[in-house]
Amino acid sequence: MESVWRMHPLSKQILLAMKIKIALLLIFALTAFSMLPTRKITGIVTDENGKPIPNVTVMVEKTMISTKTDSLGKYAIQVPAYASTLTFVIAGYMSQKMTLGTSHVVNVVFKTGQVDLTDVLSQRRFPQRKVTGTYANMEMGTATFAAPSQRYQPLETENYNPVNENGFQVASQTPVTTFSVDVDRASYSNTRRFLNTGQMPPVDAVRIEEMINYFDYEYAEPSGNHPIAVSTEMTDSPWNPGLKLLHIGLQAKTIPMKNLPASNLVFLIDVSGSMSDQNKLPLLKRAFKLLVDQLRPQDKISIVVYAGAAGEILKPTSGSEKMKIKVALDGLEAGGSTAGGDGIELAYKMAKDNFLENGNNRVILATDGDFNVGISSEAALQRLIEEKRKEGIFLSIMGFGMGNYKDSHVETLADKGNGNYAYIDNIQEARKEFVQEFGGTLFTVAKDVKIQIEFNPRHVKAYRLIGYENRALKNEEFHDDKKDAGEMGSGHTVTALYELVPAGSDSQYLSKNDPLKYQKTNASEIGNSDEMLTLKIRYKKPDSEQSTLFDLPVKNASKSFASCSENLRFASAVAEFGLLLRNSEFRGKAAYQSVITRAKTALGKDEEGYRAEFVQLVKTADALSSGKETVRRD
């Protein structure tokens, strides 16, 4: 007798038919589910102070659908039409459940607290673990917790070089001051980024000279043999009664676009993992497309990228092939570590291989500054960039992003590469750099520009240069043509402000000094000259290594503030704003309302609205500094 039961052939056919029917039903159900209508929900997640919160997990309740907020606290998620609730979870805050109505925008404000993750985890169908604490990190089936008192903090790995403010120098003891011009403007757009996200900027992120030089000023064009024109004005200091304010304006020659030399440009683009945020690589690609639109047929573009390794993405391509260049940009994706040193070496090699005599040979590096693989030491990178600068290949740097932004790194590299440094925080800033100021950004008309001033103690007791701390030079370096200094591009302006203690006056900022025994310290011994100072400028032509010198004596003449130019009035407002943001010991009676009032009287044409935007930023800073919600990142 057989001990194994055997199925009748007919029964097998019936069972097979049932299995096929069930499979077809499942396929139909899944297909129907996938075809259910969905809608897109977007929003921004902030804390109680209005500060955006990145990396918040956003989940559709009772589904596996989820996303996370980006570095600006923004999210977008496709939600099935039947879904009724979104759940938001982040470390250190009570989880939030938001009922979906008819609106496609759902914004969330988190309040600090602990969170029980049991319900949240079960909604994602993870293995259930009853745990209560402050959510720190979650993977499939696991949870890690921090101390209950720990609350969410944004990434705190941004680096800035320290800025030790210039103090007052006694003119009878130190009459000469020397510095390199500065046309970098990154500090202003970076400060704007902080304020627009509800934070006061770190003190060292505020470089006052860069904030002043962010704006264009109406200075007279050069009319002589030199590519630079100089203008000066003096008035009373708006924030330190009894002191004077000296305004110095430099205007570089403007070269018409059709007369600009051909360009050999190499885009060096950071595509490492840290560049994945929307305000990094995606913004970068949009920004560079604006630059591509400005190119002429005689211009050539190459593209090099770097992440885990460096590679060539686009061989030298004529500016007439704009679509080909844009397609190459569109194909870029972020991922991997950062072989910044390797990328720079490859970019310089491509620039040298395609070098244009009498042309504009330049590497344009776009990065968040996070170099961690390859030639990672700043000293080694500086030596490489200085060597290539001597070969006629300049370096410009465009900074992007927040959280791990390395301002200190990119600022130094741009300085060594005879190039400019800008921070791109939005597409409007990209347009400013690559469209409105295309010639000034990319075409140098004077390099290694240095300023030296000798003050006359008969009229000036003491002086202080506002900003330019990182641009100070030794007096003997003014004559040293080997000493690198700043560059001025086509149509660029440079503005500098000095605060002066007039001769015969006292100031709280001056320490007690004994008079010099062997030097002339008495006004009667100095003579009756009405010259307050002599201003000297050295510069080199872009293709020369020998500097040219010219000077300008300045009379001791002061105007009433009301009769001063819009240039001085607006620049002084920006300077006062910088003093307030830095909480400077030299701020005197500086006040946000004073800045706002003065800036409004000096808006000028302001066709692009930059000066009006400045007024709004001052109002934002005023609200942040006076309210309980102030967030300071010193």
C-alpha positions as CSV (number, residue, x, y, z in Angstrom):
1,M,0.0,0.0,0.0
2,E,1.4,3.4,-1.0
3,S,2.0,5.7,2.0
4,V,2.1,8.8,-0.2
5,W,-1.0,10.5,-1.2
6,R,-1.2,11.5,-4.9
7,M,-3.3,14.4,-6.3
8,H,-5.7,13.6,-9.1
9,P,-4.6,15.3,-12.4
10,L,-7.9,17.2,-12.5
11,S,-7.3,18.6,-9.0
12,K,-3.9,19.8,-10.1
13,Q,-5.4,21.7,-13.0
14,I,-8.0,23.3,-10.7
15,L,-5.3,24.4,-8.2
16,L,-3.1,25.9,-11.0
17,A,-6.0,27.8,-12.4
18,M,-6.7,29.2,-8.9
19,K,-3.1,30.3,-8.5
20,I,-3.1,32.1,-11.8
21,K,-6.4,33.9,-10.9
22,I,-5.0,35.0,-7.6
23,A,-1.8,36.3,-9.3
24,L,-3.8,38.2,-11.8
25,L,-5.9,39.7,-9.1
26,L,-2.7,40.8,-7.2
27,I,-1.3,42.3,-10.4
28,F,-4.5,44.2,-11.0
29,A,-4.6,45.5,-7.5
30,L,-1.0,46.6,-7.5
31,T,-1.5,48.3,-10.9
32,A,-4.7,50.0,-9.7
33,F,-2.9,51.2,-6.6
34,S,0.0,52.6,-8.6
35,M,-2.5,54.5,-10.8
36,L,-4.2,56.1,-7.8
37,P,-4.1,59.9,-8.1
38,T,-1.5,61.7,-6.1
39,R,-0.8,65.4,-5.3
40,K,2.4,67.2,-4.5
41,I,2.7,68.7,-1.0
42,T,5.5,71.2,-0.3
43,G,6.4,73.3,2.7
44,I,9.1,74.5,5.0
45,V,9.9,73.3,8.6
46,T,11.2,75.8,11.1
47,D,11.8,76.0,14.8
48,E,10.2,78.4,17.3
49,N,12.6,81.2,16.2
50,G,11.8,80.8,12.5
51,K,15.1,79.1,11.8
52,P,14.8,76.4,9.0
53,I,15.5,72.8,10.2
54,P,17.2,70.4,7.7
55,N,16.9,66.6,7.8
56,V,13.4,66.4,9.2
57,T,11.8,63.1,8.3
58,V,8.4,63.7,6.5
59,M,6.2,60.6,6.3
60,V,2.8,59.9,4.8
61,E,0.9,58.1,7.6
62,K,0.2,54.4,7.2
63,T,2.5,54.2,4.1
64,M,6.1,53.7,3.3
65,I,6.3,57.1,1.5
66,S,8.8,59.5,3.1
67,T,11.3,62.3,2.4
68,K,13.5,64.7,4.3
69,T,13.9,68.4,4.4
70,D,16.9,70.0,2.7
71,S,19.4,72.4,4.2
72,L,16.9,75.2,3.9
73,G,14.2,73.3,5.8
74,K,12.2,72.8,2.6
75,Y,10.5,69.5,1.4
76,A,8.4,68.2,-1.4
77,I,6.5,64.9,-1.3
78,Q,4.0,63.1,-3.6
79,V,1.0,62.1,-1.4
80,P,-1.8,59.6,-2.4
81,A,-5.1,61.3,-2.8
82,Y,-6.6,59.2,0.0
83,A,-3.9,60.1,2.5
84,S,-5.0,62.4,5.4
85,T,-2.0,63.0,7.6
86,L,1.7,63.8,7.4
87,T,4.1,63.1,10.3
88,F,7.3,65.2,10.9
89,V,10.1,63.8,13.1
90,I,13.5,65.4,14.1
91,A,15.8,65.1,17.1
92,G,15.0,67.1,20.2
93,Y,11.5,68.1,19.2
94,M,8.0,66.8,19.7
95,S,6.9,65.0,16.5
96,Q,4.2,66.8,14.6
97,K,1.1,65.4,12.8
98,M,-0.5,67.6,10.2
99,T,-3.9,66.9,8.8
100,L,-4.0,67.4,5.1
101,G,-6.7,69.7,3.7
102,T,-7.1,71.2,0.3
103,S,-3.9,73.2,0.4
104,H,-0.8,72.0,-1.3
105,V,1.4,73.8,1.1
106,V,2.0,72.5,4.7
107,N,4.4,74.5,6.8
108,V,5.5,73.1,10.3
109,V,6.8,74.8,13.4
110,F,8.6,72.5,15.8
111,K,8.7,73.1,19.6
112,T,11.5,71.6,21.7
113,G,10.7,68.5,23.6
114,Q,11.1,64.7,23.9
115,V,9.5,62.3,21.6
116,D,8.0,58.8,22.0
117,L,8.9,57.0,18.8
118,T,6.8,53.9,19.2
119,D,3.9,55.1,17.1
120,V,6.1,56.6,14.5
121,L,8.2,53.5,14.1
122,S,5.1,51.3,13.8
123,Q,3.7,53.5,11.1
124,R,6.8,52.6,9.0
125,R,6.2,48.9,9.8
126,F,9.6,48.6,11.5
127,P,10.0,46.0,14.3
128,Q,8.3,47.5,17.4
129,R,10.6,48.6,20.2
130,K,9.1,50.6,23.1
131,V,11.5,53.5,23.5
132,T,11.3,57.0,24.8
133,G,14.0,59.7,24.4
134,T,15.4,62.3,22.2
135,Y,15.5,61.0,18.6
136,A,19.0,61.1,17.1
137,N,19.3,58.6,14.3
138,M,17.0,55.9,12.9
139,E,17.6,53.0,10.5
140,M,15.6,50.0,9.7
141,G,14.6,48.4,13.0
142,T,17.1,50.4,15.1
143,A,17.1,53.7,17.0
144,T,19.9,55.6,18.7
145,F,19.2,58.3,21.4
146,A,21.0,61.3,22.8
147,A,20.8,62.9,26.2
148,P,17.3,64.3,26.8
149,S,18.6,67.8,27.2
150,Q,20.2,67.8,23.7
151,R,18.2,69.7,21.1
152,Y,18.6,69.9,17.4
153,Q,21.6,71.9,16.1
154,P,22.4,72.7,12.5
155,L,25.7,71.6,11.0
156,E,28.4,73.7,12.8
157,T,31.4,73.0,10.6
158,E,31.5,76.3,8.7
159,N,35.0,77.9,9.0
160,Y,36.0,81.6,8.9
161,N,39.3,83.2,9.3
162,P,39.5,85.3,12.4
163,V,39.2,89.1,11.9
164,N,41.0,91.3,14.5
165,E,39.7,94.8,13.8
166,N,42.2,97.5,13.0
167,G,42.8,99.9,15.8
168,F,43.7,103.6,15.7
169,Q,47.2,104.5,14.8
170,V,48.8,107.7,16.0
171,A,49.9,109.7,12.9
172,S,53.0,111.2,14.5
173,Q,54.3,107.8,15.4
174,T,53.0,105.7,12.5
175,P,52.1,108.0,9.6
176,V,52.1,105.4,6.8
177,T,49.5,102.7,6.2
178,T,49.5,100.2,3.4
179,F,46.9,97.6,2.1
180,S,45.9,95.6,-0.9
181,V,42.7,96.5,-2.7
182,D,39.8,94.1,-2.3
183,V,37.0,93.5,-4.8
184,D,35.7,90.3,-3.2
185,R,32.1,90.6,-2.1
186,A,31.4,87.2,-0.6
187,S,30.9,88.4,2.9
188,Y,27.8,90.4,2.1
189,S,25.9,87.6,0.3
190,N,26.9,85.2,3.0
191,T,25.7,87.6,5.7
192,R,22.5,88.0,3.7
193,R,22.1,84.2,3.7
194,F,22.3,84.1,7.5
195,L,19.9,86.9,8.0
196,N,17.4,85.5,5.6
197,T,17.3,82.3,7.6
198,G,16.7,84.1,10.8
199,Q,20.2,84.0,12.2
200,M,22.8,86.7,13.1
201,P,26.0,85.9,11.2
202,P,29.1,84.7,12.9
203,V,31.3,87.7,13.8
204,D,34.2,86.5,11.6
205,A,31.9,86.1,8.6
206,V,31.4,89.9,8.6
207,R,34.2,91.5,6.6
208,I,33.2,95.1,6.4
209,E,35.3,96.0,3.3
210,E,33.6,93.2,1.3
211,M,30.1,94.4,2.4
212,I,30.9,97.9,1.3
213,N,32.4,96.7,-2.0
214,Y,29.4,94.5,-2.8
215,F,27.7,97.6,-4.2
216,D,28.6,99.6,-7.3
217,Y,29.4,103.3,-6.9
218,E,29.3,106.2,-9.4
219,Y,32.9,107.2,-9.6
220,A,34.5,109.0,-12.5
221,E,36.1,106.8,-15.2
222,P,39.9,107.0,-15.7
223,S,40.8,109.6,-18.3
224,G,44.6,109.5,-18.3
225,N,47.2,106.9,-18.9
226,H,46.4,104.8,-15.8
227,P,43.5,102.2,-15.8
228,I,42.5,103.4,-12.4
229,A,40.9,106.7,-11.3
230,V,40.8,107.9,-7.6
231,S,38.4,110.2,-5.8
232,T,38.2,111.2,-2.1
233,E,35.8,112.9,0.2
234,M,35.8,113.8,3.9
235,T,33.0,114.5,6.4
236,D,32.0,114.0,10.0
237,S,31.8,110.4,11.3
238,P,28.0,109.6,11.6
239,W,28.5,107.2,14.5
240,N,31.5,108.8,16.4
241,P,30.9,112.5,17.0
242,G,34.1,114.6,16.8
243,L,35.8,112.2,14.4
244,K,36.1,112.5,10.6
245,L,35.2,109.9,7.9
246,L,37.5,109.7,4.9
247,H,36.1,108.1,1.8
248,I,38.4,106.8,-1.0
249,G,36.9,105.5,-4.3
250,L,38.8,103.7,-7.1
251,Q,37.3,103.2,-10.5
252,A,38.7,100.7,-13.0
253,K,38.6,101.3,-16.7
254,T,35.5,99.8,-18.4
255,I,36.3,97.8,-21.5
256,P,33.3,97.2,-23.9
257,M,32.3,93.6,-24.2
258,K,33.2,93.5,-27.9
259,N,36.7,94.6,-27.1
260,L,37.4,92.1,-24.3
261,P,40.1,89.5,-25.1
262,A,39.1,85.9,-25.9
263,S,38.6,83.6,-22.9
264,N,40.0,80.2,-22.1
265,L,37.9,79.2,-19.1
266,V,37.9,75.9,-17.2
267,F,35.0,75.2,-15.0
268,L,36.2,73.2,-12.0
269,I,33.1,71.9,-10.3
270,D,32.9,70.1,-6.9
271,V,30.5,67.2,-7.3
272,S,31.3,65.5,-4.0
273,G,28.6,64.3,-1.7
274,S,28.6,67.5,0.3
275,M,27.3,69.3,-2.8
276,S,24.0,67.5,-3.1
277,D,21.8,70.2,-1.4
278,Q,19.6,72.3,-3.6
279,N,21.6,75.5,-2.8
280,K,24.8,73.8,-3.9
281,L,25.2,71.7,-7.1
282,P,21.6,72.4,-8.5
283,L,22.1,76.1,-8.0
284,L,25.6,75.9,-9.3
285,K,24.4,74.4,-12.6
286,R,21.8,77.2,-13.0
287,A,24.4,79.8,-12.2
288,F,27.0,78.5,-14.7
289,K,24.3,78.4,-17.5
290,L,23.9,82.1,-17.0
291,L,27.6,82.6,-17.6
292,V,27.5,80.3,-20.7
293,D,24.8,82.6,-22.2
294,Q,27.4,85.5,-22.1
295,L,30.1,83.6,-24.1
296,R,31.1,84.6,-27.6
297,P,32.3,82.2,-30.4
298,Q,35.9,83.1,-29.7
299,D,35.6,82.0,-26.0
300,K,36.3,78.4,-25.0
301,I,35.0,76.4,-22.1
302,S,36.2,73.2,-20.5
303,I,34.7,71.4,-17.6
304,V,36.5,69.4,-15.0
305,V,34.8,67.7,-12.0
306,Y,36.2,66.3,-8.8
307,A,34.8,64.0,-6.1
308,G,36.4,60.7,-5.2
309,A,38.6,61.3,-8.3
310,A,39.0,64.2,-10.8
311,G,37.8,63.9,-14.4
312,E,37.3,65.8,-17.6
313,I,33.7,66.2,-18.5
314,L,33.9,68.6,-21.5
315,K,36.8,69.2,-23.8
316,P,37.5,72.8,-24.9
317,T,34.3,73.9,-26.5
318,S,33.4,77.1,-28.4
319,G,31.0,79.6,-26.7
320,S,28.9,79.2,-29.9
321,E,28.0,75.6,-28.8
322,K,25.9,76.7,-25.8
323,M,23.6,73.8,-25.8
324,K,26.4,71.3,-25.7
325,I,27.9,73.0,-22.7
326,K,24.6,73.1,-20.9
327,V,23.9,69.4,-21.5
328,A,27.3,68.7,-19.9
329,L,26.3,70.8,-16.9
330,D,22.9,69.0,-16.6
331,G,24.6,65.6,-16.4
332,L,26.5,66.5,-13.2
333,E,25.5,64.6,-10.1
334,A,26.8,64.8,-6.5
335,G,28.5,61.9,-4.7
336,G,31.7,60.7,-3.2
337,S,34.6,62.4,-1.3
338,T,36.4,65.5,-2.3
339,A,39.7,65.2,-4.3
340,G,40.0,69.0,-4.6
341,G,43.7,69.0,-5.0
342,D,43.6,66.5,-7.9
343,G,40.8,68.6,-9.6
344,I,42.8,71.8,-9.4
345,E,45.8,70.2,-10.9
346,L,43.8,68.8,-13.8
347,A,42.0,72.1,-14.4
348,Y,45.2,74.0,-14.5
349,K,46.7,71.4,-16.9
350,M,43.7,71.9,-19.3
351,A,44.0,75.7,-19.0
352,K,47.7,75.5,-19.8
353,D,47.2,73.1,-22.8
354,N,44.7,75.6,-24.3
355,F,46.5,78.8,-23.2
356,L,45.6,81.9,-25.1
357,E,48.4,84.5,-25.6
358,N,47.0,87.9,-24.7
359,G,43.8,86.2,-23.7
360,N,41.9,85.6,-20.4
361,N,43.1,82.3,-19.0
362,R,41.2,81.4,-15.9
363,V,40.0,78.5,-13.8
364,I,36.6,79.1,-12.2
365,L,36.3,76.8,-9.1
366,A,32.8,76.2,-7.7
367,T,32.7,74.5,-4.3
368,D,31.5,74.6,-0.7
369,G,35.2,74.6,0.1
370,D,35.3,71.2,1.6
371,F,38.6,69.8,0.3
372,N,39.4,66.5,2.1
373,V,41.2,64.3,-0.3
374,G,44.3,64.9,-2.5
375,I,46.3,68.1,-1.9
376,S,44.3,68.9,1.1
377,S,46.7,71.2,3.0
378,E,46.1,74.8,2.4
379,A,49.9,75.5,2.1
380,A,50.3,73.0,-0.7
381,L,47.3,74.3,-2.6
382,Q,48.5,77.9,-2.2
383,R,51.9,77.0,-3.6
384,L,50.3,75.3,-6.6
385,I,48.0,78.3,-7.2
386,E,50.8,80.9,-6.9
387,E,52.9,78.9,-9.4
388,K,50.1,78.8,-12.0
389,R,49.4,82.5,-11.4
390,K,52.9,83.4,-12.5
391,E,52.2,81.4,-15.7
392,G,49.3,83.7,-16.5
393,I,46.4,81.5,-15.3
394,F,44.2,83.1,-12.8
395,L,41.7,81.5,-10.3
396,S,38.2,82.7,-9.4
397,I,36.2,80.9,-6.8
398,M,32.4,80.8,-6.4
399,G,31.3,79.5,-3.0
400,F,28.0,77.7,-2.5
401,G,26.0,76.2,0.3
402,M,25.7,76.3,4.1
403,G,26.4,74.1,7.1
404,N,29.9,72.9,6.1
405,Y,30.9,76.0,4.1
406,K,34.7,76.6,4.3
407,D,34.9,80.4,3.8
408,S,38.4,80.5,5.2
409,H,39.7,78.0,2.7
410,V,38.2,79.5,-0.5
411,E,39.0,83.1,0.4
412,T,42.7,82.4,0.8
413,L,42.9,80.4,-2.4
414,A,41.2,83.1,-4.5
415,D,43.6,85.7,-3.1
416,K,46.6,83.6,-4.1
417,G,45.2,83.0,-7.6
418,N,44.8,86.6,-8.7
419,G,41.1,86.1,-8.9
420,N,37.9,87.2,-7.2
421,Y,35.8,85.3,-4.7
422,A,32.0,85.5,-4.5
423,Y,29.4,83.6,-2.5
424,I,26.3,82.6,-4.5
425,D,23.3,82.2,-2.2
426,N,20.6,82.5,-4.9
427,I,20.0,82.7,-8.6
428,Q,19.8,86.5,-8.4
429,E,23.4,86.6,-7.0
430,A,24.5,84.3,-9.9
431,R,23.0,86.8,-12.3
432,K,24.8,89.7,-10.7
433,E,28.2,87.9,-10.9
434,F,27.8,86.3,-14.4
435,V,25.5,88.6,-16.3
436,Q,25.5,92.2,-15.0
437,E,29.2,92.2,-14.0
438,F,30.5,89.6,-16.4
439,G,33.5,91.7,-17.6
440,G,34.5,92.8,-14.1
441,T,34.2,89.3,-12.7
442,L,36.4,87.6,-15.4
443,F,38.6,90.3,-17.0
444,T,41.4,91.9,-15.1
445,V,42.5,95.4,-16.1
446,A,45.0,95.9,-13.2
447,K,46.6,93.4,-11.0
448,D,48.5,93.6,-7.7
449,V,46.9,96.9,-6.8
450,K,48.3,98.4,-3.6
451,I,47.4,101.6,-1.7
452,Q,49.8,103.4,0.6
453,I,48.8,106.6,2.5
454,E,51.0,108.9,4.5
455,F,49.0,111.1,6.9
456,N,50.1,114.6,7.9
457,P,50.2,114.9,11.7
458,R,49.5,118.6,11.4
459,H,45.9,117.7,10.4
460,V,45.5,114.1,11.6
461,K,46.1,113.0,15.1
462,A,45.2,109.3,14.5
463,Y,43.5,107.1,11.9
464,R,41.8,103.8,11.5
465,L,41.2,101.8,8.3
466,I,37.7,100.2,8.5
467,G,38.0,96.6,7.4
468,Y,40.7,95.2,5.1
469,E,42.3,93.4,8.1
470,N,43.1,90.4,6.0
471,R,44.6,92.7,3.3
472,A,47.1,94.6,5.4
473,L,50.6,94.9,4.0
474,K,53.9,95.9,5.5
475,N,55.0,99.3,4.3
476,E,58.1,98.0,2.6
477,E,55.9,95.5,0.6
478,F,54.4,98.4,-1.3
479,H,57.6,98.6,-3.4
480,D,58.1,94.8,-3.6
481,D,56.8,93.7,-7.0
482,K,57.0,90.1,-5.9
483,K,54.3,90.7,-3.2
484,D,50.9,89.6,-4.4
485,A,48.0,92.0,-4.0
486,G,44.4,92.5,-5.2
487,E,43.1,92.7,-8.7
488,M,40.5,95.1,-10.4
489,G,38.3,93.9,-13.2
490,S,36.8,95.8,-16.1
491,G,34.5,98.5,-14.6
492,H,35.0,97.4,-11.0
493,T,35.0,99.9,-8.1
494,V,36.9,99.6,-4.9
495,T,35.9,101.7,-1.8
496,A,37.8,102.2,1.4
497,L,36.9,104.2,4.5
498,Y,39.1,105.7,7.3
499,E,38.0,107.1,10.5
500,L,40.2,110.1,11.6
501,V,40.9,111.8,14.9
502,P,41.6,115.4,13.9
503,A,44.7,117.1,15.2
504,G,44.1,118.8,18.5
505,S,41.2,116.4,19.4
506,D,40.9,113.7,21.9
507,S,39.2,110.3,21.6
508,Q,38.2,107.5,23.9
509,Y,39.8,105.1,21.4
510,L,43.4,106.5,21.9
511,S,45.6,105.2,24.6
512,K,48.2,107.3,26.4
513,N,51.5,107.6,24.4
514,D,54.6,109.5,25.3
515,P,55.8,111.9,22.6
516,L,58.7,110.8,20.4
517,K,62.0,112.4,21.4
518,Y,63.7,112.5,18.0
519,Q,60.7,113.0,15.7
520,K,58.7,116.1,14.8
521,T,55.5,115.9,16.8
522,N,54.6,119.5,17.1
523,A,52.4,121.0,14.4
524,S,54.5,124.1,14.1
525,E,57.6,122.0,13.4
526,I,55.9,120.1,10.5
527,G,55.1,123.2,8.4
528,N,52.0,124.9,7.1
529,S,51.1,122.4,4.4
530,D,47.3,122.2,3.8
531,E,47.8,118.6,2.6
532,M,46.1,116.1,4.9
533,L,47.6,113.1,3.2
534,T,49.3,111.7,0.1
535,L,47.7,108.7,-1.5
536,K,50.0,106.4,-3.6
537,I,48.9,103.6,-5.8
538,R,50.9,100.8,-7.4
539,Y,49.5,98.4,-10.0
540,K,50.6,96.1,-12.8
541,K,49.2,95.6,-16.2
542,P,47.7,92.1,-16.6
543,D,50.6,90.9,-18.7
544,S,53.4,92.6,-16.8
545,E,55.4,91.8,-13.7
546,Q,56.6,95.4,-13.2
547,S,54.5,97.9,-11.3
548,T,53.5,101.4,-12.1
549,L,53.3,104.1,-9.5
550,F,51.2,107.3,-9.2
551,D,50.2,109.5,-6.3
552,L,47.5,112.0,-5.3
553,P,47.9,114.7,-2.6
554,V,44.6,115.3,-0.7
555,K,43.7,118.6,0.9
556,N,42.4,119.0,4.4
557,A,38.8,119.8,3.4
558,S,35.7,118.5,5.0
559,K,32.1,118.7,3.8
560,S,28.8,118.6,5.7
561,F,27.3,115.2,5.6
562,A,24.2,116.4,3.7
563,S,26.4,117.8,0.9
564,C,28.4,114.6,0.4
565,S,27.8,112.3,-2.5
566,E,25.5,109.3,-2.5
567,N,28.6,107.2,-2.8
568,L,29.9,108.3,0.7
569,R,26.5,108.3,2.3
570,F,25.6,104.8,1.2
571,A,29.1,103.3,1.9
572,S,29.0,104.8,5.4
573,A,25.6,103.2,6.0
574,V,27.0,99.8,5.0
575,A,30.1,100.3,7.2
576,E,28.0,101.2,10.2
577,F,25.8,98.1,9.6
578,G,29.0,96.0,9.6
579,L,30.2,97.6,12.9
580,L,26.8,96.6,14.5
581,L,27.0,93.1,13.2
582,R,30.5,92.7,14.5
583,N,29.5,94.4,17.8
584,S,32.7,96.4,17.2
585,E,34.4,98.3,20.0
586,F,34.5,101.2,17.5
587,R,30.8,101.4,16.8
588,G,30.3,104.4,19.1
589,K,26.6,105.6,18.7
590,A,25.9,103.3,15.7
591,A,22.3,102.2,15.5
592,Y,20.2,100.2,13.0
593,Q,17.7,102.9,12.6
594,S,20.4,105.4,11.8
595,V,21.7,103.0,9.1
596,I,18.2,102.6,7.6
597,T,17.5,106.4,7.5
598,R,20.9,107.2,5.9
599,A,20.7,104.3,3.3
600,K,17.2,105.5,2.2
601,T,18.6,108.9,1.3
602,A,21.3,107.3,-0.9
603,L,19.5,104.6,-2.9
604,G,20.3,106.3,-6.2
605,K,19.1,104.7,-9.4
606,D,19.2,101.2,-7.8
607,E,17.9,99.6,-11.0
608,E,18.4,96.0,-9.7
609,G,17.1,96.8,-6.2
610,Y,20.3,95.8,-4.3
611,R,20.3,98.9,-2.1
612,A,16.6,98.6,-1.3
613,E,17.3,94.9,-0.4
614,F,20.1,96.2,1.9
615,V,17.6,98.3,3.8
616,Q,15.4,95.2,4.3
617,L,18.3,93.2,5.6
618,V,19.1,95.9,8.2
619,K,15.5,95.8,9.4
620,T,15.8,92.0,9.7
621,A,19.0,92.3,11.7
622,D,17.4,95.0,13.9
623,A,14.5,92.7,14.7
624,L,16.7,89.7,15.4
625,S,19.1,91.7,17.7
626,S,16.3,93.3,19.7
627,G,14.0,90.3,20.1
628,K,14.2,87.4,22.4
629,E,14.5,85.1,19.4
630,T,18.0,86.3,18.6
631,V,20.2,83.5,17.3
632,R,23.9,84.4,17.4
633,R,26.7,82.1,16.2
634,D,29.8,83.6,17.6
